[in-house]
Amino acid sequence: MEGDSVGDPDEAATVERMADELQRAPIMEVGFLPATVFQLVALVQLALRHPEVPAAAREVGQTFVQAAWVHYADCPTVRAVIQRGNDPSQDRPAPRPRES
């Protein structure tokens, strides 16, 4: 990732170039271990809790989580945990670090 300098401090021009590049870029196919997908689902679900996630990004995140839920059709416990991750009433406060 180093060396990919945009070289232009103009944010609008950068966004325009990026949008053009993304339109021309090939589809990226990836394969993940099941546990990695589950971790990514949890990360996306956490990100979706942020109130300022734009609608388009929220839709992408929700689509990813739903695709993982479908993928785990034969894993009822995993699916149940993913569903709980979609339910804000299941949120828990972050654990506090232990004092030494």
Gaussian input, Z-matrix of N, CA and C with variables (Angstrom, degrees):
# hf/3-21g

backbone

0 1
 N
 C     1     B1
 C     2     B2     1     A1
 N     3     B3     2     A2     1     D1
 C     4     B4     3     A3     2     D2
 C     5     B5     4     A4     3     D3
 N     6     B6     5     A5     4     D4
 C     7     B7     6     A6     5     D5
 C     8     B8     7     A7     6     D6
 N     9     B9     8     A8     7     D7
 C    10    B10     9     A9     8     D8
 C    11    B11    10    A10     9     D9
 N    12    B12    11    A11    10    D10
 C    13    B13    12    A12    11    D11
 C    14    B14    13    A13    12    D12
 N    15    B15    14    A14    13    D13
 C    16    B16    15    A15    14    D14
 C    17    B17    16    A16    15    D15
 N    18    B18    17    A17    16    D16
 C    19    B19    18    A18    17    D17
 C    20    B20    19    A19    18    D18
 N    21    B21    20    A20    19    D19
 C    22    B22    21    A21    20    D20
 C    23    B23    22    A22    21    D21
 N    24    B24    23    A23    22    D22
 C    25    B25    24    A24    23    D23
 C    26    B26    25    A25    24    D24
 N    27    B27    26    A26    25    D25
 C    28    B28    27    A27    26    D26
 C    29    B29    28    A28    27    D27
 N    30    B30    29    A29    28    D28
 C    31    B31    30    A30    29    D29
 C    32    B32    31    A31    30    D30
 N    33    B33    32    A32    31    D31
 C    34    B34    33    A33    32    D32
 C    35    B35    34    A34    33    D33
 N    36    B36    35    A35    34    D34
 C    37    B37    36    A36    35    D35
 C    38    B38    37    A37    36    D36
 N    39    B39    38    A38    37    D37
 C    40    B40    39    A39    38    D38
 C    41    B41    40    A40    39    D39
 N    42    B42    41    A41    40    D40
 C    43    B43    42    A42    41    D41
 C    44    B44    43    A43    42    D42
 N    45    B45    44    A44    43    D43
 C    46    B46    45    A45    44    D44
 C    47    B47    46    A46    45    D45
 N    48    B48    47    A47    46    D46
 C    49    B49    48    A48    47    D47
 C    50    B50    49    A49    48    D48
 N    51    B51    50    A50    49    D49
 C    52    B52    51    A51    50    D50
 C    53    B53    52    A52    51    D51
 N    54    B54    53    A53    52    D52
 C    55    B55    54    A54    53    D53
 C    56    B56    55    A55    54    D54
 N    57    B57    56    A56    55    D55
 C    58    B58    57    A57    56    D56
 C    59    B59    58    A58    57    D57
 N    60    B60    59    A59    58    D58
 C    61    B61    60    A60    59    D59
 C    62    B62    61    A61    60    D60
 N    63    B63    62    A62    61    D61
 C    64    B64    63    A63    62    D62
 C    65    B65    64    A64    63    D63
 N    66    B66    65    A65    64    D64
 C    67    B67    66    A66    65    D65
 C    68    B68    67    A67    66    D66
 N    69    B69    68    A68    67    D67
 C    70    B70    69    A69    68    D68
 C    71    B71    70    A70    69    D69
 N    72    B72    71    A71    70    D70
 C    73    B73    72    A72    71    D71
 C    74    B74    73    A73    72    D72
 N    75    B75    74    A74    73    D73
 C    76    B76    75    A75    74    D74
 C    77    B77    76    A76    75    D75
 N    78    B78    77    A77    76    D76
 C    79    B79    78    A78    77    D77
 C    80    B80    79    A79    78    D78
 N    81    B81    80    A80    79    D79
 C    82    B82    81    A81    80    D80
 C    83    B83    82    A82    81    D81
 N    84    B84    83    A83    82    D82
 C    85    B85    84    A84    83    D83
 C    86    B86    85    A85    84    D84
 N    87    B87    86    A86    85    D85
 C    88    B88    87    A87    86    D86
 C    89    B89    88    A88    87    D87
 N    90    B90    89    A89    88    D88
 C    91    B91    90    A90    89    D89
 C    92    B92    91    A91    90    D90
 N    93    B93    92    A92    91    D91
 C    94    B94    93    A93    92    D92
 C    95    B95    94    A94    93    D93
 N    96    B96    95    A95    94    D94
 C    97    B97    96    A96    95    D95
 C    98    B98    97    A97    96    D96
 N    99    B99    98    A98    97    D97
 C   100   B100    99    A99    98    D98
 C   101   B101   100   A100    99    D99
 N   102   B102   101   A101   100   D100
 C   103   B103   102   A102   101   D101
 C   104   B104   103   A103   102   D102
 N   105   B105   104   A104   103   D103
 C   106   B106   105   A105   104   D104
 C   107   B107   106   A106   105   D105
 N   108   B108   107   A107   106   D106
 C   109   B109   108   A108   107   D107
 C   110   B110   109   A109   108   D108
 N   111   B111   110   A110   109   D109
 C   112   B112   111   A111   110   D110
 C   113   B113   112   A112   111   D111
 N   114   B114   113   A113   112   D112
 C   115   B115   114   A114   113   D113
 C   116   B116   115   A115   114   D114
 N   117   B117   116   A116   115   D115
 C   118   B118   117   A117   116   D116
 C   119   B119   118   A118   117   D117
 N   120   B120   119   A119   118   D118
 C   121   B121   120   A120   119   D119
 C   122   B122   121   A121   120   D120
 N   123   B123   122   A122   121   D121
 C   124   B124   123   A123   122   D122
 C   125   B125   124   A124   123   D123
 N   126   B126   125   A125   124   D124
 C   127   B127   126   A126   125   D125
 C   128   B128   127   A127   126   D126
 N   129   B129   128   A128   127   D127
 C   130   B130   129   A129   128   D128
 C   131   B131   130   A130   129   D129
 N   132   B132   131   A131   130   D130
 C   133   B133   132   A132   131   D131
 C   134   B134   133   A133   132   D132
 N   135   B135   134   A134   133   D133
 C   136   B136   135   A135   134   D134
 C   137   B137   136   A136   135   D135
 N   138   B138   137   A137   136   D136
 C   139   B139   138   A138   137   D137
 C   140   B140   139   A139   138   D138
 N   141   B141   140   A140   139   D139
 C   142   B142   141   A141   140   D140
 C   143   B143   142   A142   141   D141
 N   144   B144   143   A143   142   D142
 C   145   B145   144   A144   143   D143
 C   146   B146   145   A145   144   D144
 N   147   B147   146   A146   145   D145
 C   148   B148   147   A147   146   D146
 C   149   B149   148   A148   147   D147
 N   150   B150   149   A149   148   D148
 C   151   B151   150   A150   149   D149
 C   152   B152   151   A151   150   D150
 N   153   B153   152   A152   151   D151
 C   154   B154   153   A153   152   D152
 C   155   B155   154   A154   153   D153
 N   156   B156   155   A155   154   D154
 C   157   B157   156   A156   155   D155
 C   158   B158   157   A157   156   D156
 N   159   B159   158   A158   157   D157
 C   160   B160   159   A159   158   D158
 C   161   B161   160   A160   159   D159
 N   162   B162   161   A161   160   D160
 C   163   B163   162   A162   161   D161
 C   164   B164   163   A163   162   D162
 N   165   B165   164   A164   163   D163
 C   166   B166   165   A165   164   D164
 C   167   B167   166   A166   165   D165
 N   168   B168   167   A167   166   D166
 C   169   B169   168   A168   167   D167
 C   170   B170   169   A169   168   D168
 N   171   B171   170   A170   169   D169
 C   172   B172   171   A171   170   D170
 C   173   B173   172   A172   171   D171
 N   174   B174   173   A173   172   D172
 C   175   B175   174   A174   173   D173
 C   176   B176   175   A175   174   D174
 N   177   B177   176   A176   175   D175
 C   178   B178   177   A177   176   D176
 C   179   B179   178   A178   177   D177
 N   180   B180   179   A179   178   D178
 C   181   B181   180   A180   179   D179
 C   182   B182   181   A181   180   D180
 N   183   B183   182   A182   181   D181
 C   184   B184   183   A183   182   D182
 C   185   B185   184   A184   183   D183
 N   186   B186   185   A185   184   D184
 C   187   B187   186   A186   185   D185
 C   188   B188   187   A187   186   D186
 N   189   B189   188   A188   187   D187
 C   190   B190   189   A189   188   D188
 C   191   B191   190   A190   189   D189
 N   192   B192   191   A191   190   D190
 C   193   B193   192   A192   191   D191
 C   194   B194   193   A193   192   D192
 N   195   B195   194   A194   193   D193
 C   196   B196   195   A195   194   D194
 C   197   B197   196   A196   195   D195
 N   198   B198   197   A197   196   D196
 C   199   B199   198   A198   197   D197
 C   200   B200   199   A199   198   D198
 N   201   B201   200   A200   199   D199
 C   202   B202   201   A201   200   D200
 C   203   B203   202   A202   201   D201
 N   204   B204   203   A203   202   D202
 C   205   B205   204   A204   203   D203
 C   206   B206   205   A205   204   D204
 N   207   B207   206   A206   205   D205
 C   208   B208   207   A207   206   D206
 C   209   B209   208   A208   207   D207
 N   210   B210   209   A209   208   D208
 C   211   B211   210   A210   209   D209
 C   212   B212   211   A211   210   D210
 N   213   B213   212   A212   211   D211
 C   214   B214   213   A213   212   D212
 C   215   B215   214   A214   213   D213
 N   216   B216   215   A215   214   D214
 C   217   B217   216   A216   215   D215
 C   218   B218   217   A217   216   D216
 N   219   B219   218   A218   217   D217
 C   220   B220   219   A219   218   D218
 C   221   B221   220   A220   219   D219
 N   222   B222   221   A221   220   D220
 C   223   B223   222   A222   221   D221
 C   224   B224   223   A223   222   D222
 N   225   B225   224   A224   223   D223
 C   226   B226   225   A225   224   D224
 C   227   B227   226   A226   225   D225
 N   228   B228   227   A227   226   D226
 C   229   B229   228   A228   227   D227
 C   230   B230   229   A229   228   D228
 N   231   B231   230   A230   229   D229
 C   232   B232   231   A231   230   D230
 C   233   B233   232   A232   231   D231
 N   234   B234   233   A233   232   D232
 C   235   B235   234   A234   233   D233
 C   236   B236   235   A235   234   D234
 N   237   B237   236   A236   235   D235
 C   238   B238   237   A237   236   D236
 C   239   B239   238   A238   237   D237
 N   240   B240   239   A239   238   D238
 C   241   B241   240   A240   239   D239
 C   242   B242   241   A241   240   D240
 N   243   B243   242   A242   241   D241
 C   244   B244   243   A243   242   D242
 C   245   B245   244   A244   243   D243
 N   246   B246   245   A245   244   D244
 C   247   B247   246   A246   245   D245
 C   248   B248   247   A247   246   D246
 N   249   B249   248   A248   247   D247
 C   250   B250   249   A249   248   D248
 C   251   B251   250   A250   249   D249
 N   252   B252   251   A251   250   D250
 C   253   B253   252   A252   251   D251
 C   254   B254   253   A253   252   D252
 N   255   B255   254   A254   253   D253
 C   256   B256   255   A255   254   D254
 C   257   B257   256   A256   255   D255
 N   258   B258   257   A257   256   D256
 C   259   B259   258   A258   257   D257
 C   260   B260   259   A259   258   D258
 N   261   B261   260   A260   259   D259
 C   262   B262   261   A261   260   D260
 C   263   B263   262   A262   261   D261
 N   264   B264   263   A263   262   D262
 C   265   B265   264   A264   263   D263
 C   266   B266   265   A265   264   D264
 N   267   B267   266   A266   265   D265
 C   268   B268   267   A267   266   D266
 C   269   B269   268   A268   267   D267
 N   270   B270   269   A269   268   D268
 C   271   B271   270   A270   269   D269
 C   272   B272   271   A271   270   D270
 N   273   B273   272   A272   271   D271
 C   274   B274   273   A273   272   D272
 C   275   B275   274   A274   273   D273
 N   276   B276   275   A275   274   D274
 C   277   B277   276   A276   275   D275
 C   278   B278   277   A277   276   D276
 N   279   B279   278   A278   277   D277
 C   280   B280   279   A279   278   D278
 C   281   B281   280   A280   279   D279
 N   282   B282   281   A281   280   D280
 C   283   B283   282   A282   281   D281
 C   284   B284   283   A283   282   D282
 N   285   B285   284   A284   283   D283
 C   286   B286   285   A285   284   D284
 C   287   B287   286   A286   285   D285
 N   288   B288   287   A287   286   D286
 C   289   B289   288   A288   287   D287
 C   290   B290   289   A289   288   D288
 N   291   B291   290   A290   289   D289
 C   292   B292   291   A291   290   D290
 C   293   B293   292   A292   291   D291
 N   294   B294   293   A293   292   D292
 C   295   B295   294   A294   293   D293
 C   296   B296   295   A295   294   D294
 N   297   B297   296   A296   295   D295
 C   298   B298   297   A297   296   D296
 C   299   B299   298   A298   297   D297

   B1=1.4392
   B2=1.5187
   B3=1.2846
   B4=1.4574
   B5=1.5121
   B6=1.3258
   B7=1.4513
   B8=1.5151
   B9=1.3392
   B10=1.4557
   B11=1.5258
   B12=1.3013
   B13=1.4569
   B14=1.5159
   B15=1.2977
   B16=1.4535
   B17=1.5154
   B18=1.3129
   B19=1.4570
   B20=1.5023
   B21=1.3266
   B22=1.4665
   B23=1.5189
   B24=1.3118
   B25=1.4559
   B26=1.5334
   B27=1.3325
   B28=1.4601
   B29=1.5289
   B30=1.3217
   B31=1.4653
   B32=1.5260
   B33=1.3041
   B34=1.4668
   B35=1.5301
   B36=1.3200
   B37=1.4667
   B38=1.5211
   B39=1.3139
   B40=1.4658
   B41=1.5167
   B42=1.3141
   B43=1.4609
   B44=1.5265
   B45=1.3120
   B46=1.4652
   B47=1.5319
   B48=1.3353
   B49=1.4691
   B50=1.5256
   B51=1.3162
   B52=1.4535
   B53=1.5279
   B54=1.3304
   B55=1.4642
   B56=1.5242
   B57=1.3247
   B58=1.4623
   B59=1.5351
   B60=1.3162
   B61=1.4689
   B62=1.5231
   B63=1.3300
   B64=1.4635
   B65=1.5272
   B66=1.3275
   B67=1.4680
   B68=1.5263
   B69=1.3158
   B70=1.4650
   B71=1.5262
   B72=1.3062
   B73=1.4658
   B74=1.5322
   B75=1.3338
   B76=1.4690
   B77=1.5315
   B78=1.3187
   B79=1.4617
   B80=1.5222
   B81=1.3133
   B82=1.4535
   B83=1.5258
   B84=1.3034
   B85=1.4539
   B86=1.5180
   B87=1.3233
   B88=1.4589
   B89=1.5286
   B90=1.2987
   B91=1.4504
   B92=1.5190
   B93=1.3164
   B94=1.4563
   B95=1.5212
   B96=1.3029
   B97=1.4625
   B98=1.5291
   B99=1.3274
   B100=1.4619
   B101=1.5344
   B102=1.3178
   B103=1.4685
   B104=1.5248
   B105=1.3266
   B106=1.4632
   B107=1.5263
   B108=1.3287
   B109=1.4697
   B110=1.5227
   B111=1.3229
   B112=1.4635
   B113=1.5294
   B114=1.3232
   B115=1.4652
   B116=1.5263
   B117=1.3239
   B118=1.4640
   B119=1.5280
   B120=1.3291
   B121=1.4640
   B122=1.5258
   B123=1.3223
   B124=1.4662
   B125=1.5262
   B126=1.3211
   B127=1.4629
   B128=1.5255
   B129=1.3202
   B130=1.4682
   B131=1.5283
   B132=1.3219
   B133=1.4638
   B134=1.5290
   B135=1.3125
   B136=1.4662
   B137=1.5324
   B138=1.3306
   B139=1.4672
   B140=1.5245
   B141=1.3210
   B142=1.4628
   B143=1.5306
   B144=1.3176
   B145=1.4699
   B146=1.5342
   B147=1.3256
   B148=1.4635
   B149=1.5249
   B150=1.3233
   B151=1.4694
   B152=1.5290
   B153=1.3141
   B154=1.4660
   B155=1.5294
   B156=1.3250
   B157=1.4661
   B158=1.5330
   B159=1.3386
   B160=1.4721
   B161=1.5302
   B162=1.3043
   B163=1.4631
   B164=1.5321
   B165=1.3216
   B166=1.4689
   B167=1.5293
   B168=1.3224
   B169=1.4623
   B170=1.5269
   B171=1.3247
   B172=1.4706
   B173=1.5312
   B174=1.3230
   B175=1.4591
   B176=1.5304
   B177=1.3180
   B178=1.4665
   B179=1.5230
   B180=1.3328
   B181=1.4590
   B182=1.5181
   B183=1.3268
   B184=1.4588
   B185=1.5351
   B186=1.3374
   B187=1.4679
   B188=1.5214
   B189=1.3384
   B190=1.4635
   B191=1.5287
   B192=1.3196
   B193=1.4685
   B194=1.5325
   B195=1.3279
   B196=1.4663
   B197=1.5297
   B198=1.3300
   B199=1.4672
   B200=1.5257
   B201=1.3182
   B202=1.4678
   B203=1.5217
   B204=1.3239
   B205=1.4673
   B206=1.5327
   B207=1.3242
   B208=1.4659
   B209=1.5280
   B210=1.3242
   B211=1.4647
   B212=1.5329
   B213=1.3187
   B214=1.4596
   B215=1.5288
   B216=1.3251
   B217=1.4654
   B218=1.5245
   B219=1.3251
   B220=1.4673
   B221=1.5247
   B222=1.3214
   B223=1.4712
   B224=1.5275
   B225=1.3357
   B226=1.4689
   B227=1.5239
   B228=1.3130
   B229=1.4651
   B230=1.5212
   B231=1.3279
   B232=1.4680
   B233=1.5220
   B234=1.3297
   B235=1.4663
   B236=1.5272
   B237=1.3228
   B238=1.4677
   B239=1.5250
   B240=1.3270
   B241=1.4677
   B242=1.5306
   B243=1.3328
   B244=1.4710
   B245=1.5245
   B246=1.3273
   B247=1.4671
   B248=1.5293
   B249=1.3268
   B250=1.4719
   B251=1.5205
   B252=1.3366
   B253=1.4561
   B254=1.5180
   B255=1.3310
   B256=1.4668
   B257=1.5245
   B258=1.3184
   B259=1.4672
   B260=1.5298
   B261=1.3396
   B262=1.4763
   B263=1.5274
   B264=1.3330
   B265=1.4688
   B266=1.5319
   B267=1.3259
   B268=1.4613
   B269=1.5294
   B270=1.3330
   B271=1.4625
   B272=1.5235
   B273=1.3177
   B274=1.4679
   B275=1.5121
   B276=1.3202
   B277=1.4718
   B278=1.5156
   B279=1.3093
   B280=1.4711
   B281=1.5191
   B282=1.3380
   B283=1.4712
   B284=1.5333
   B285=1.2977
   B286=1.4709
   B287=1.5324
   B288=1.3225
   B289=1.4659
   B290=1.5195
   B291=1.3185
   B292=1.4675
   B293=1.5241
   B294=1.3030
   B295=1.4786
   B296=1.5153
   B297=1.3126
   B298=1.4665
   B299=1.4969
   A1=110.93
   A2=116.82
   A3=118.41
   A4=109.57
   A5=115.88
   A6=120.36
   A7=114.04
   A8=117.72
   A9=120.22
   A10=110.22
   A11=116.86
   A12=121.77
   A13=110.61
   A14=115.56
   A15=121.30
   A16=109.33
   A17=116.68
   A18=121.19
   A19=114.77
   A20=118.29
   A21=121.12
   A22=108.87
   A23=118.11
   A24=119.75
   A25=113.18
   A26=117.58
   A27=121.30
   A28=109.17
   A29=116.51
   A30=121.02
   A31=112.36
   A32=118.74
   A33=121.41
   A34=110.67
   A35=116.42
   A36=120.01
   A37=110.44
   A38=116.72
   A39=120.81
   A40=110.40
   A41=117.04
   A42=121.41
   A43=110.15
   A44=117.22
   A45=121.01
   A46=111.09
   A47=116.28
   A48=119.88
   A49=110.80
   A50=115.84
   A51=119.93
   A52=110.38
   A53=117.74
   A54=121.13
   A55=110.59
   A56=116.50
   A57=120.84
   A58=110.49
   A59=116.62
   A60=120.46
   A61=111.45
   A62=116.91
   A63=120.34
   A64=111.38
   A65=117.16
   A66=120.48
   A67=111.23
   A68=116.91
   A69=121.80
   A70=113.58
   A71=117.87
   A72=121.43
   A73=110.71
   A74=116.73
   A75=119.71
   A76=110.75
   A77=115.05
   A78=120.70
   A79=108.40
   A80=116.14
   A81=121.03
   A82=108.69
   A83=115.54
   A84=120.43
   A85=107.87
   A86=115.52
   A87=119.93
   A88=109.16
   A89=115.26
   A90=121.48
   A91=109.18
   A92=116.32
   A93=121.10
   A94=109.97
   A95=115.91
   A96=120.49
   A97=108.13
   A98=118.51
   A99=120.55
   A100=113.95
   A101=117.33
   A102=119.64
   A103=111.04
   A104=116.99
   A105=120.83
   A106=110.09
   A107=116.69
   A108=119.91
   A109=109.55
   A110=116.26
   A111=119.53
   A112=110.72
   A113=117.29
   A114=120.42
   A115=111.09
   A116=116.87
   A117=119.73
   A118=111.21
   A119=116.98
   A120=120.54
   A121=109.78
   A122=116.53
   A123=120.40
   A124=111.02
   A125=116.47
   A126=120.92
   A127=110.99
   A128=116.78
   A129=120.86
   A130=109.82
   A131=117.24
   A132=119.84
   A133=110.82
   A134=116.67
   A135=120.42
   A136=110.36
   A137=116.28
   A138=120.05
   A139=110.97
   A140=116.90
   A141=120.09
   A142=112.65
   A143=117.11
   A144=120.30
   A145=111.29
   A146=116.85
   A147=120.11
   A148=108.96
   A149=117.09
   A150=119.83
   A151=114.87
   A152=118.04
   A153=119.07
   A154=113.38
   A155=117.58
   A156=119.51
   A157=106.64
   A158=117.28
   A159=119.74
   A160=111.77
   A161=116.28
   A162=121.78
   A163=112.26
   A164=117.92
   A165=120.24
   A166=110.68
   A167=117.12
   A168=120.82
   A169=110.17
   A170=116.53
   A171=120.83
   A172=109.74
   A173=116.58
   A174=120.50
   A175=111.25
   A176=116.87
   A177=120.93
   A178=109.82
   A179=116.85
   A180=120.54
   A181=112.43
   A182=116.53
   A183=120.48
   A184=111.22
   A185=116.39
   A186=120.45
   A187=110.51
   A188=116.78
   A189=120.51
   A190=110.57
   A191=116.81
   A192=120.68
   A193=110.01
   A194=116.66
   A195=120.46
   A196=111.10
   A197=117.31
   A198=120.90
   A199=110.75
   A200=116.86
   A201=120.24
   A202=109.82
   A203=116.70
   A204=120.92
   A205=109.77
   A206=117.28
   A207=121.77
   A208=109.99
   A209=116.87
   A210=122.06
   A211=111.45
   A212=116.76
   A213=121.60
   A214=112.25
   A215=117.54
   A216=122.26
   A217=112.81
   A218=116.80
   A219=120.70
   A220=112.91
   A221=116.94
   A222=122.15
   A223=108.79
   A224=117.88
   A225=119.73
   A226=114.70
   A227=117.94
   A228=119.62
   A229=110.20
   A230=116.89
   A231=120.68
   A232=109.58
   A233=116.89
   A234=120.23
   A235=111.33
   A236=116.63
   A237=119.70
   A238=110.90
   A239=116.75
   A240=120.11
   A241=110.17
   A242=117.48
   A243=119.78
   A244=110.02
   A245=117.22
   A246=120.06
   A247=110.97
   A248=117.05
   A249=119.38
   A250=110.31
   A251=116.88
   A252=120.56
   A253=113.15
   A254=116.77
   A255=121.14
   A256=111.85
   A257=117.27
   A258=122.48
   A259=110.43
   A260=117.17
   A261=119.46
   A262=113.79
   A263=118.00
   A264=118.87
   A265=110.95
   A266=117.72
   A267=122.30
   A268=112.59
   A269=117.19
   A270=120.62
   A271=110.32
   A272=114.23
   A273=120.86
   A274=108.13
   A275=117.27
   A276=118.16
   A277=110.70
   A278=114.82
   A279=119.58
   A280=109.07
   A281=116.59
   A282=118.48
   A283=110.00
   A284=115.15
   A285=120.64
   A286=108.95
   A287=116.96
   A288=118.46
   A289=110.21
   A290=115.37
   A291=119.51
   A292=109.59
   A293=112.89
   A294=117.77
   A295=108.17
   A296=115.36
   A297=119.67
   A298=112.00
   D1=-17.60
   D2=176.62
   D3=-70.45
   D4=150.17
   D5=174.99
   D6=87.43
   D7=-1.11
   D8=178.55
   D9=-94.64
   D10=53.62
   D11=-177.29
   D12=-70.93
   D13=134.22
   D14=177.14
   D15=-72.63
   D16=-35.97
   D17=176.83
   D18=72.75
   D19=16.18
   D20=-178.72
   D21=-143.06
   D22=116.73
   D23=-179.53
   D24=-75.86
   D25=-4.16
   D26=-179.02
   D27=-77.91
   D28=105.10
   D29=-174.66
   D30=-61.73
   D31=-40.47
   D32=-179.12
   D33=-62.35
   D34=-42.20
   D35=178.76
   D36=-66.48
   D37=-37.85
   D38=178.51
   D39=-63.71
   D40=-45.09
   D41=179.70
   D42=-62.20
   D43=-42.03
   D44=179.55
   D45=-63.02
   D46=-44.84
   D47=178.76
   D48=-64.19
   D49=-41.76
   D50=-179.36
   D51=-62.56
   D52=-44.77
   D53=179.21
   D54=-59.84
   D55=-41.28
   D56=178.69
   D57=-64.33
   D58=-44.91
   D59=-179.90
   D60=-62.99
   D61=-40.33
   D62=-179.38
   D63=-66.63
   D64=-32.26
   D65=176.62
   D66=-65.53
   D67=-32.94
   D68=-176.72
   D69=-92.87
   D70=-14.71
   D71=-175.63
   D72=-69.40
   D73=147.62
   D74=177.93
   D75=-72.33
   D76=159.46
   D77=175.32
   D78=-64.63
   D79=137.02
   D80=178.91
   D81=-101.04
   D82=119.87
   D83=176.13
   D84=-105.92
   D85=131.73
   D86=-178.86
   D87=-132.59
   D88=157.69
   D89=174.57
   D90=-126.12
   D91=133.19
   D92=-178.99
   D93=-124.44
   D94=148.97
   D95=169.89
   D96=-63.91
   D97=147.91
   D98=-178.45
   D99=-53.26
   D100=-40.89
   D101=179.94
   D102=-65.40
   D103=-33.77
   D104=178.93
   D105=-67.66
   D106=-41.50
   D107=177.10
   D108=-60.31
   D109=-43.83
   D110=179.68
   D111=-60.62
   D112=-41.79
   D113=178.37
   D114=-64.37
   D115=-40.09
   D116=177.80
   D117=-65.63
   D118=-38.23
   D119=175.97
   D120=-58.83
   D121=-47.64
   D122=-179.91
   D123=-60.96
   D124=-41.05
   D125=179.18
   D126=-64.68
   D127=-43.19
   D128=178.75
   D129=-65.35
   D130=-43.23
   D131=178.86
   D132=-59.98
   D133=-40.54
   D134=177.32
   D135=-63.23
   D136=-45.19
   D137=179.36
   D138=-61.65
   D139=-36.21
   D140=-179.25
   D141=-68.01
   D142=-14.35
   D143=176.41
   D144=-72.87
   D145=-20.39
   D146=-177.93
   D147=-70.73
   D148=126.28
   D149=-174.64
   D150=-67.43
   D151=-16.90
   D152=-176.28
   D153=-101.31
   D154=13.87
   D155=174.92
   D156=-66.90
   D157=123.98
   D158=-179.14
   D159=-61.59
   D160=152.86
   D161=-176.05
   D162=-56.09
   D163=-43.00
   D164=-178.61
   D165=-64.27
   D166=-42.16
   D167=178.86
   D168=-68.58
   D169=-37.24
   D170=177.91
   D171=-61.34
   D172=-41.77
   D173=179.72
   D174=-63.78
   D175=-42.18
   D176=177.75
   D177=-61.43
   D178=-46.14
   D179=179.96
   D180=-61.95
   D181=-44.74
   D182=179.80
   D183=-65.07
   D184=-36.15
   D185=177.60
   D186=-65.19
   D187=-41.19
   D188=178.22
   D189=-62.65
   D190=-46.90
   D191=-179.36
   D192=-61.52
   D193=-43.11
   D194=179.46
   D195=-64.27
   D196=-40.25
   D197=178.77
   D198=-62.85
   D199=-39.91
   D200=177.88
   D201=-65.80
   D202=-41.31
   D203=179.72
   D204=-60.02
   D205=-43.43
   D206=177.77
   D207=-65.47
   D208=-42.07
   D209=-178.89
   D210=-58.10
   D211=-36.03
   D212=-177.72
   D213=-90.27
   D214=36.61
   D215=-177.66
   D216=-55.27
   D217=-32.69
   D218=-178.53
   D219=-95.19
   D220=15.54
   D221=-177.56
   D222=-126.96
   D223=77.07
   D224=-173.55
   D225=-61.13
   D226=-33.48
   D227=179.68
   D228=-70.26
   D229=-42.64
   D230=177.91
   D231=-61.35
   D232=-44.56
   D233=179.57
   D234=-61.79
   D235=-39.84
   D236=179.39
   D237=-63.82
   D238=-40.44
   D239=179.27
   D240=-68.05
   D241=-39.10
   D242=175.99
   D243=-61.36
   D244=-43.34
   D245=178.35
   D246=-61.36
   D247=-40.75
   D248=177.56
   D249=-62.33
   D250=-35.14
   D251=178.48
   D252=-66.95
   D253=-19.58
   D254=176.54
   D255=-84.95
   D256=-9.44
   D257=-173.86
   D258=-105.36
   D259=105.77
   D260=-178.55
   D261=-57.31
   D262=-23.94
   D263=179.52
   D264=-69.10
   D265=-13.26
   D266=178.04
   D267=-90.26
   D268=-4.46
   D269=-178.63
   D270=-61.87
   D271=145.97
   D272=177.29
   D273=-125.03
   D274=148.66
   D275=176.30
   D276=-65.10
   D277=149.54
   D278=178.09
   D279=-64.75
   D280=140.57
   D281=179.45
   D282=-66.85
   D283=142.87
   D284=178.24
   D285=-83.87
   D286=139.87
   D287=177.60
   D288=-63.02
   D289=145.88
   D290=178.15
   D291=-71.76
   D292=140.73
   D293=175.60
   D294=-85.23
   D295=140.45
   D296=-178.84
   D297=-86.09

